[in-house]
Amino acid sequence: MRVLMIGDVVGRPGRKAVRELLPPLLQEHRPDLVVANGENAAGGNGITPDIAGELFAGGIDILTMGNHVWDKREALTLLEEDERIVRPANYPPGTPGRGYTLVKVKENLQVGIINLSGRVFLSPLECPFRLGRRLAEEIGALTRIILVDFHAEATSEKVALGWYLDGLVSAVIGTHTHIQTADARVLPQGTAYITDVGMTGPRDSVLGVKAELIIKKFLTQLPVRFEVAGGVIQLEAVLVDIDPGTGRAAAIQRLQYYGPA
């Protein structure tokens, strides 16, 4: 089976990229499941019911989140009500929503999707390593096909989790840093890995934000209000081919698509 994981969707340009660039991609590669990180989809920060609905209508099956999950008040209810949206599992007990979900795909196959947050340079949540392994073993009793979105800042933390979960999950896909890395590979025990899948949004930007604002911040060290950039849109993703019998990945391929402003 084939899974498409789309990098962080940023603001209106990211949603436009999903609307315009995803359909031909689906026609070309015909994935069985489409997962996207949506934590920046609402104006660059957070998610709302309307925007989640727009992304689902555009062809996305499951949305994962990250450190901006609570930036919009509506998310508190949305994550409780919609099982197609998962937030980092290592938030404290009692937090709204769910840290993983199971979805049925073709031939009655189930896929488990786990969302985890890193701790280096981010909030000191529960250990993603111990929790990730525990969830992988728990979900592994139900399905062999498990995808992990690891929303983390530090490259070392991402790489380490990939090795730690090698053989327990089908893929560990890094998100959050918005720059697609060139290290996509299948690890020795069959786990597909990439440090960061990239960003879906405005190409000519600094991680989706207007470049001049970020440059001003670096030059002056003064706070600035971030605004999502415009211009040429991009969609970055990875395509993972998985053996449904074993859950082992056979291949991982980086994708980059561009469209007009």
PAMARPA-679311 format. One record per residue: residue in one letter; x, y, z of N, C-alpha, C, O in turn. Coordinates in steps of 0.02 Angstrom, whole numbers, padded with zeros to 5 digits, always signed. Example, Ala and Ser with C-alpha at 12.3 -4.5 7.8 and 13.67 -1.06 7.14 Angstrom:
BEGIN
a+00660-00284+00390+00615-00225+00390+00660-00165+00390+00712-00166+00423
s+00642-00112+00354+00684-00053+00357+00645+00002+00394+00670+00057+00402
! end
This chain:
BEGIN
m+00042-00059+00000+00000+00000+00000+00044+00062+00000+00104+00058+00014
r+00014+00118-00015+00052+00180-00025+00022+00236+00017-00038+00248+00016
v+00066+00270+00056+00045+00326+00098+00080+00390+00074+00140+00389+00061
l+00042+00443+00069+00069+00509+00053+00067+00552+00116+00014+00561+00145
m+00126+00578+00137+00130+00623+00194+00150+00691+00170+00203+00699+00140
i+00108+00741+00182+00118+00809+00158+00146+00852+00214+00123+00850+00271
g+00197+00892+00197+00229+00935+00246+00185+00992+00268+00135+01008+00235
d+00202+01023+00324+00162+01074+00359+00127+01122+00311+00160+01158+00273
v+00061+01122+00314+00020+01167+00272+00017+01235+00306-00007+01241+00362
v+00043+01287+00272+00049+01353+00302+00000+01402+00271+00007+01421+00213
g-00049+01423+00310-00094+01478+00291-00132+01467+00226-00139+01412+00201
r-00156+01523+00200-00195+01522+00138-00156+01495+00079-00183+01456+00039
p-00091+01514+00070-00053+01485+00015-00047+01409+00020-00050+01374-00031
g-00040+01383+00081-00036+01311+00089-00101+01277+00071-00101+01223+00040
r-00156+01308+00090-00221+01279+00072-00233+01283-00003-00263+01238-00032
k-00209+01336-00034-00214+01341-00107-00172+01287-00140-00193+01258-00190
a-00114+01272-00112-00071+01219-00140-00106+01152-00135-00103+01112-00182
v-00140+01139-00079-00178+01077-00072-00233+01075-00125-00244+01023-00157
r-00268+01130-00133-00324+01133-00179-00302+01124-00252-00336+01091-00291
e-00245+01154-00271-00225+01155-00341-00172+01104-00360-00172+01078-00416
l-00127+01088-00314-00072+01043-00330-00084+00971-00309-00055+00925-00338
l-00126+00961-00258-00137+00893-00235-00175+00849-00285-00156+00791-00294
p-00228+00873-00317-00266+00829-00362-00224+00796-00417-00230+00735-00425
p-00182+00832-00454-00141+00797-00504-00090+00749-00472-00073+00698-00502
l-00067+00766-00413-00021+00721-00377-00056+00655-00361-00028+00601-00368
l-00119+00660-00339-00157+00600-00323-00169+00558-00385-00167+00496-00382
q-00182+00591-00441-00192+00555-00504-00128+00519-00525-00131+00463-00550
e-00072+00551-00515-00008+00522-00537+00014+00464-00492+00036+00412-00518
h+00009+00472-00426+00038+00423-00381-00013+00376-00348+00006+00323-00323
r-00076+00395-00347-00130+00354-00321-00116+00324-00252-00116+00263-00244
p-00105+00367-00202-00094+00341-00134-00159+00314-00105-00214+00335-00124
d-00152+00267-00059-00210+00238-00025-00231+00280+00036-00288+00276+00059
l-00184+00321+00061-00198+00362+00119-00158+00426+00113-00099+00425+00094
v-00189+00483+00130-00156+00548+00127-00158+00580+00196-00212+00591+00224
v-00099+00594+00223-00093+00625+00288-00056+00692+00279-00008+00696+00240
a-00077+00743+00315-00043+00808+00311-00038+00838+00380-00082+00828+00423
n+00016+00876+00392+00021+00913+00455-00015+00980+00445+00000+01018+00399
g-00065+00993+00488-00107+01052+00480-00102+01103+00535-00146+01146+00541
e-00048+01101+00575-00046+01146+00633-00034+01219+00616-00043+01262+00659
n-00014+01234+00554-00004+01303+00533-00056+01325+00481-00046+01376+00448
a-00110+01288+00473-00155+01299+00417-00198+01361+00424-00219+01389+00373
a-00210+01384+00485-00253+01442+00496-00211+01504+00507-00189+01518+00563
g-00199+01541+00454-00160+01603+00459-00089+01592+00483-00058+01639+00508
g-00063+01533+00476+00005+01517+00497+00010+01486+00566+00063+01460+00584
n-00045+01487+00604-00044+01459+00672-00111+01428+00689-00162+01462+00691
g-00112+01363+00700-00172+01330+00724-00217+01303+00670-00200+01303+00611
i-00276+01281+00691-00326+01250+00647-00396+01270+00671-00407+01280+00730
t-00442+01275+00624-00512+01289+00640-00556+01238+00604-00532+01204+00558
p-00619+01230+00624-00663+01181+00591-00670+01194+00516-00668+01147+00476
d-00678+01258+00496-00687+01273+00425-00625+01254+00385-00630+01227+00330
i-00567+01270+00413-00505+01256+00376-00491+01181+00374-00467+01155+00324
a-00505+01146+00429-00498+01073+00427-00544+01043+00374-00523+00999+00336
g-00606+01068+00371-00652+01044+00320-00628+01057+00250-00637+01015+00205
e-00597+01115+00239-00570+01132+00174-00514+01083+00154-00511+01061+00097
l-00471+01066+00201-00416+01020+00187-00442+00949+00174-00417+00915+00130
f-00491+00928+00213-00519+00861+00201-00553+00859+00132-00547+00809+00096
a-00588+00912+00114-00621+00915+00049-00569+00915-00008-00585+00894-00064
g-00509+00938+00007-00456+00940-00044-00421+00874-00055-00379+00869-00100
g-00438+00823-00017-00410+00757-00029-00368+00729+00028-00340+00675+00021
i-00363+00765+00083-00325+00741+00141-00371+00698+00185-00428+00716+00198
d-00344+00642+00208-00383+00596+00250-00373+00608+00324-00421+00605+00363
i-00311+00622+00345-00294+00630+00415-00251+00692+00423-00206+00705+00383
l-00264+00732+00475-00223+00790+00492-00186+00778+00557-00217+00757+00607
t-00121+00790+00557-00081+00788+00618-00067+00860+00639-00074+00906+00599
m-00046+00869+00701-00036+00936+00727+00034+00943+00757+00079+00905+00740
g+00042+00994+00802+00108+01007+00831+00102+01059+00886+00051+01063+00920
n+00154+01099+00895+00156+01146+00951+00107+01204+00945+00094+01238+00994
h+00079+01216+00885+00029+01269+00876-00042+01243+00879-00089+01278+00861
v-00051+01182+00902-00117+01150+00901-00169+01191+00938-00228+01190+00918
w-00151+01226+00992-00200+01261+01033-00205+01336+01017-00236+01373+01055
d-00175+01358+00962-00175+01430+00948-00243+01458+00929-00254+01518+00936
k-00288+01416+00907-00356+01438+00893-00403+01405+00943-00402+01344+00952
r-00445+01445+00975-00489+01420+01028-00534+01364+01004-00550+01318+01041
e-00555+01369+00941-00601+01319+00914-00571+01248+00914-00608+01199+00912
a-00504+01244+00916-00472+01179+00912-00489+01135+00973-00489+01074+00968
l-00504+01167+01029-00518+01128+01090-00578+01082+01079-00578+01024+01101
t-00629+01107+01045-00688+01066+01030-00677+01023+00968-00696+00965+00967
l-00645+01052+00918-00634+01017+00855-00596+00951+00865-00615+00900+00838
l-00543+00953+00905-00503+00893+00915-00540+00839+00955-00524+00780+00949
e-00587+00860+00996-00628+00811+01032-00677+00777+00985-00692+00718+00994
e-00702+00814+00936-00757+00788+00895-00735+00752+00832-00771+00708+00808
d-00678+00769+00805-00657+00742+00740-00599+00693+00748-00543+00714+00764
e-00612+00629+00738-00560+00578+00746-00509+00578+00690-00460+00542+00692
r-00521+00619+00639-00472+00624+00584-00415+00672+00600-00369+00679+00560
i-00417+00704+00658-00365+00751+00678-00331+00724+00740-00364+00708+00790
v-00265+00719+00738-00228+00695+00797-00178+00749+00818-00147+00782+00776
r-00170+00756+00884-00121+00804+00911-00066+00764+00945-00075+00704+00957
p-00010+00795+00962+00044+00757+00994+00020+00716+01054-00013+00743+01099
a+00036+00653+01053+00013+00607+01104+00044+00621+01172+00017+00600+01224
n+00101+00656+01173+00136+00666+01236+00114+00728+01274+00148+00749+01321
y+00057+00759+01254+00026+00809+01298-00002+00774+01360-00015+00714+01358
p-00012+00811+01414-00033+00780+01477-00102+00746+01472-00142+00764+01429
p-00115+00697+01516-00182+00667+01518-00236+00719+01530-00226+00767+01568
g-00292+00710+01497-00347+00758+01503-00347+00811+01449-00395+00849+01443
t-00293+00815+01411-00290+00863+01355-00341+00844+01302-00348+00784+01288
p-00377+00892+01273-00427+00875+01221-00396+00837+01163-00337+00846+01146
g-00436+00795+01132-00414+00760+01072-00380+00695+01086-00384+00668+01141
r-00346+00670+01035-00314+00604+01037-00244+00608+01007-00232+00648+00962
g-00200+00566+01031-00131+00566+01007-00118+00517+00951-00065+00517+00920
y-00167+00474+00937-00161+00428+00880-00231+00409+00856-00279+00418+00893
t-00235+00384+00796-00299+00361+00770-00287+00302+00724-00231+00291+00701
l-00339+00265+00712-00338+00209+00664-00387+00224+00608-00443+00246+00620
v-00365+00211+00547-00408+00225+00489-00407+00164+00443-00354+00134+00432
k-00466+00147+00416-00471+00092+00369-00455+00116+00299-00477+00170+00278
v-00417+00076+00263-00402+00090+00193-00424+00030+00151-00465-00010+00173
k-00397+00024+00092-00421-00028+00046-00412-00098+00075-00369-00109+00118
e-00454-00144+00052-00450-00215+00071-00454-00223+00147-00424-00269+00175
n-00491-00179+00179-00501-00183+00251-00437-00178+00292-00435-00200+00350
l-00385-00148+00263-00324-00135+00301-00334-00077+00348-00370-00029+00331
q-00303-00079+00406-00303-00024+00452-00233+00006+00455-00183-00029+00453
v-00231+00072+00461-00167+00107+00470-00172+00147+00535-00222+00181+00547
g-00121+00141+00576-00116+00182+00636-00074+00243+00624-00020+00238+00595
i-00097+00301+00645-00060+00363+00638-00048+00392+00708-00096+00406+00744
i+00016+00399+00726+00036+00426+00791+00067+00495+00780+00106+00504+00734
n+00049+00542+00822+00079+00609+00821+00119+00618+00886+00093+00608+00941
l+00182+00638+00880+00224+00650+00938+00258+00718+00931+00272+00740+00876
s+00272+00750+00988+00309+00813+00989+00378+00801+01019+00385+00764+01068
g+00428+00833+00989+00494+00832+01019+00497+00877+01080+00451+00916+01093
r+00552+00870+01118+00559+00910+01179+00618+00958+01175+00622+01005+01215
v+00664+00947+01129+00722+00992+01124+00699+01058+01092+00674+01058+01036
f+00707+01114+01128+00685+01181+01107+00609+01188+01103+00584+01238+01077
l+00572+01139+01129+00499+01142+01130+00476+01128+01202+00517+01122+01247
s+00411+01123+01212+00385+01113+01280+00408+01047+01309+00416+00998+01272
p+00420+01044+01375+00445+00983+01407+00388+00933+01419+00367+00924+01476
l+00364+00902+01367+00309+00855+01371+00336+00786+01391+00396+00778+01404
e+00291+00737+01394+00311+00669+01409+00362+00644+01357+00361+00666+01300
c+00405+00599+01378+00459+00574+01334+00429+00543+01270+00392+00495+01274
p+00445+00571+01211+00418+00543+01149+00447+00474+01133+00416+00436+01097
f+00506+00459+01160+00537+00394+01146+00499+00338+01182+00476+00291+01150
r+00492+00344+01246+00458+00292+01284+00384+00287+01264+00357+00232+01256
l+00352+00345+01257+00281+00344+01238+00273+00318+01167+00228+00279+01154
g+00316+00339+01121+00311+00315+01052+00318+00240+01047+00282+00208+01010
r+00365+00212+01085+00374+00139+01084+00313+00104+01114+00289+00054+01088
r+00287+00131+01169+00229+00101+01200+00168+00102+01154+00132+00052+01148
l+00157+00159+01121+00100+00163+01075+00110+00118+01014+00062+00087+00990
a+00172+00114+00989+00185+00071+00932+00170-00002+00948+00142-00039+00907
e+00188-00023+01008+00175-00092+01028+00100-00103+01039+00074-00156+01022
e+00066-00053+01066-00006-00058+01078-00044-00062+01012-00086-00105+01002
i-00028-00017+00966-00063-00015+00901-00042-00075+00859-00080-00099+00817
g+00019-00098+00869+00044-00156+00832+00004-00219+00842+00007-00265+00801
a-00034-00222+00896-00078-00279+00907-00139-00276+00862-00175-00326+00854
l-00152-00217+00832-00211-00207+00789-00192-00203+00715-00231-00224+00673
t-00134-00176+00700-00113-00168+00631-00037-00165+00628-00004-00142+00675
r-00009-00190+00573+00063-00186+00564+00085-00121+00532+00144-00104+00531
i+00037-00083+00505+00053-00022+00468+00044+00038+00514-00013+00055+00532
i+00099+00069+00534+00097+00125+00581+00141+00181+00555+00199+00171+00538
l+00112+00241+00552+00148+00301+00531+00155+00348+00590+00108+00360+00627
v+00215+00374+00600+00229+00422+00654+00247+00489+00624+00293+00494+00584
d+00210+00542+00642+00229+00611+00628+00265+00637+00690+00234+00647+00742
f+00330+00647+00684+00369+00673+00740+00382+00747+00729+00424+00766+00688
h+00344+00788+00765+00346+00861+00758+00400+00887+00805+00386+00898+00864
a+00460+00898+00780+00516+00913+00824+00565+00962+00790+00567+00967+00729
e+00602+00996+00832+00649+01048+00810+00718+01020+00794+00747+01035+00741
a+00745+00979+00839+00815+00958+00834+00823+00898+00788+00788+00848+00794
t+00869+00904+00741+00885+00850+00696+00905+00787+00734+00883+00732+00717
s+00946+00795+00785+00971+00737+00822+00914+00699+00855+00914+00637+00856
e+00865+00736+00882+00809+00703+00915+00767+00664+00865+00745+00608+00879
k+00758+00692+00805+00720+00657+00754+00755+00594+00730+00725+00541+00727
v+00819+00601+00715+00857+00543+00692+00857+00488+00745+00848+00429+00729
a+00867+00507+00807+00869+00458+00861+00803+00420+00867+00803+00359+00876
l+00746+00456+00861+00682+00422+00866+00672+00374+00807+00645+00319+00816
g+00696+00394+00748+00691+00349+00690+00726+00282+00704+00698+00229+00691
w+00787+00286+00731+00824+00225+00747+00790+00187+00804+00789+00125+00804
y+00764+00222+00852+00733+00190+00911+00670+00151+00892+00656+00098+00921
l+00633+00177+00843+00571+00143+00823+00580+00100+00760+00531+00072+00735
d+00641+00095+00735+00653+00054+00675+00630-00017+00686+00651-00050+00734
g+00587-00040+00642+00560-00108+00647+00494-00112+00685+00459-00162+00680
l+00478-00060+00723+00415-00059+00760+00360-00022+00723+00301-00036+00733
v+00379+00025+00680+00330+00064+00641+00351+00064+00568+00408+00050+00551
s+00304+00081+00525+00318+00082+00453+00356+00143+00431+00395+00141+00384
a+00344+00200+00465+00378+00262+00446+00381+00310+00504+00334+00315+00544
v+00436+00346+00509+00444+00403+00554+00457+00463+00509+00510+00468+00478
i+00409+00509+00506+00413+00567+00462+00419+00629+00504+00374+00644+00544
g+00473+00666+00496+00484+00727+00534+00446+00787+00504+00443+00795+00443
t+00418+00828+00549+00386+00891+00528+00411+00947+00574+00450+00935+00620
h+00388+01007+00562+00399+01067+00604+00449+01116+00577+00438+01176+00582
t+00505+01094+00548+00557+01141+00528+00547+01170+00458+00583+01215+00438
h+00498+01143+00420+00475+01173+00357+00526+01171+00300+00514+01200+00247
i+00582+01138+00309+00631+01131+00255+00641+01057+00241+00661+01019+00285
q+00626+01035+00179+00632+00965+00163+00705+00943+00163+00747+00974+00130
t+00719+00890+00199+00788+00865+00205+00800+00811+00153+00753+00781+00126
a+00864+00798+00139+00883+00752+00085+00903+00684+00111+00942+00648+00078
d+00877+00664+00169+00900+00602+00200+00846+00547+00201+00849+00502+00243
a+00798+00550+00155+00747+00499+00153+00779+00431+00139+00818+00424+00092
r+00761+00381+00180+00788+00314+00171+00745+00264+00209+00704+00283+00251
v+00755+00200+00194+00724+00147+00233+00778+00119+00279+00829+00095+00256
l+00765+00122+00344+00813+00098+00394+00817+00021+00392+00773-00011+00364
p+00868-00008+00422+00881-00080+00414+00824-00127+00432+00816-00179+00401
q+00783-00108+00483+00728-00152+00504+00662-00136+00469+00610-00163+00487
g+00664-00091+00418+00605-00080+00377+00564-00019+00392+00506-00014+00370
t+00591+00029+00430+00555+00092+00443+00579+00146+00396+00638+00162+00393
a+00532+00175+00357+00549+00232+00314+00559+00293+00358+00524+00304+00407
y+00609+00334+00340+00627+00391+00382+00646+00451+00339+00677+00445+00287
i+00626+00511+00364+00653+00575+00338+00651+00624+00396+00604+00625+00435
t+00703+00665+00402+00708+00712+00457+00654+00766+00453+00624+00784+00503
d+00641+00792+00393+00585+00838+00385+00556+00832+00315+00592+00834+00265
v+00490+00825+00312+00456+00816+00249+00449+00882+00210+00438+00881+00150
g+00457+00938+00245+00454+01003+00211+00391+01042+00226+00358+01031+00276
m+00376+01089+00182+00321+01137+00193+00277+01142+00132+00300+01137+00075
t+00212+01151+00143+00164+01165+00090+00138+01235+00102+00101+01248+00149
g+00157+01281+00057+00140+01351+00067+00179+01395+00020+00195+01374-00036
p+00196+01457+00041+00232+01504-00003+00306+01487-00010+00342+01485+00040
r+00328+01475-00070+00399+01456-00082+00447+01512-00063+00497+01499-00030
d+00431+01574-00084+00478+01629-00074+00465+01662-00007+00434+01716-00003
s+00488+01630+00045+00473+01651+00113+00527+01624+00159+00573+01589+00137
v+00522+01641+00223+00563+01609+00274+00517+01565+00315+00483+01589+00361
l+00516+01502+00299+00474+01452+00332+00399+01470+00328+00360+01453+00373
g+00380+01505+00274+00311+01524+00263+00295+01596+00280+00242+01621+00261
v+00340+01630+00315+00330+01700+00336+00365+01747+00288+00415+01729+00257
k+00337+01808+00280+00369+01858+00237+00442+01867+00256+00458+01880+00314
a+00486+01862+00207+00558+01863+00220+00580+01928+00253+00623+01928+00297
e+00551+01984+00231+00573+02049+00257+00559+02055+00332+00596+02089+00368
l+00506+02023+00356+00491+02026+00428+00542+01986+00469+00565+02009+00521
i+00560+01928+00444+00609+01887+00480+00678+01920+00478+00715+01919+00527
i+00695+01949+00421+00759+01983+00416+00762+02042+00465+00813+02053+00498
k+00707+02080+00469+00704+02135+00517+00714+02111+00588+00749+02143+00628
k+00683+02055+00604+00690+02028+00672+00762+02009+00687+00788+02022+00741
f+00796+01978+00638+00866+01960+00648+00911+02022+00654+00958+02023+00694
l+00896+02074+00614+00937+02134+00615+00929+02176+00677+00977+02205+00702
t+00867+02179+00703+00852+02225+00758+00844+02190+00826+00849+02222+00878
q+00830+02125+00824+00815+02087+00885+00751+02112+00919+00740+02100+00979
l+00709+02149+00881+00645+02173+00907+00590+02126+00885+00595+02093+00833
p+00536+02121+00925+00480+02078+00904+00446+02106+00842+00439+02167+00834
v+00424+02062+00799+00385+02081+00740+00325+02035+00735+00326+01979+00760
r+00273+02060+00704+00214+02019+00692+00223+01979+00629+00231+02007+00575
f+00221+01913+00635+00231+01871+00577+00170+01873+00531+00113+01872+00554
e+00183+01875+00466+00130+01872+00416+00149+01820+00364+00206+01818+00341
v+00101+01779+00345+00113+01728+00295+00129+01762+00228+00095+01809+00209
a+00180+01737+00194+00201+01766+00130+00153+01746+00074+00110+01704+00083
g+00162+01778+00016+00124+01761-00043+00170+01734-00097+00224+01710-00082
g+00148+01739-00159+00189+01719-00215+00181+01646-00235+00129+01616-00223
v+00232+01618-00266+00231+01550-00292+00216+01501-00236+00244+01506-00181
i+00172+01453-00249+00154+01403-00199+00194+01339-00210+00215+01323-00266
q+00203+01302-00156+00238+01238-00161+00201+01186-00119+00167+01203-00070
l+00209+01123-00139+00185+01067-00099+00242+01018-00093+00266+00992-00143
e+00263+01004-00031+00317+00956-00019+00288+00897+00021+00248+00906+00066
a+00311+00837+00003+00283+00777+00032+00331+00719+00023+00383+00725-00010
v+00313+00663+00053+00348+00600+00039+00296+00547+00024+00240+00548+00050
l+00315+00500-00019+00274+00443-00037+00307+00381-00009+00366+00368-00023
v+00271+00344+00032+00299+00285+00064+00261+00223+00041+00200+00218+00048
d+00298+00175+00012+00269+00111-00008+00281+00060+00048+00337+00052+00071
i+00228+00027+00069+00230-00017+00127+00201-00086+00110+00150-00091+00075
d+00234-00138+00133+00209-00206+00126+00154-00215+00178+00168-00214+00238
p+00091-00224+00157+00036-00229+00206+00040-00291+00250+00012-00292+00304
g+00075-00342+00227+00081-00403+00266+00129-00397+00324+00117-00425+00378
t+00183-00361+00314+00235-00355+00365+00236-00287+00398+00262-00280+00454
g+00209-00235+00365+00213-00167+00390+00280-00134+00375+00291-00077+00394
r+00325-00170+00342+00391-00142+00326+00386-00098+00264+00351-00113+00216
a+00422-00043+00265+00424+00001+00207+00470-00027+00154+00524-00053+00169
a+00448-00022+00092+00490-00044+00035+00527+00015+00005+00582+00006-00022
a+00499+00075+00010+00530+00134-00021+00500+00197+00008+00444+00197+00032
i+00540+00251+00005+00516+00318+00022+00543+00366-00030+00603+00364-00047
q+00500+00408-00056+00518+00454-00110+00498+00525-00092+00441+00538-00073
r+00545+00572-00098+00530+00643-00086+00495+00672-00147+00512+00656-00204
l+00446+00716-00135+00409+00750-00188+00409+00825-00176+00404+00848-00120
q+00416+00862-00230+00412+00935-00227+00374+00959-00289+00394+00946-00346
y+00319+00994-00278+00278+01021-00332+00271+01096-00322+00267+01121-00266
y+00269+01132-00378+00263+01205-00375+00208+01229-00421+00192+01198-00471
g+00177+01285-00401+00123+01313-00441+00127+01389-00444+00171+01418-00413
p+00083+01420-00481+00086+01493-00488+00063+01528-00424+00035+01497-00379
a+00076+01593-00422+00055+01634-00365-00021+01637-00361-00049+01669-00317
! end
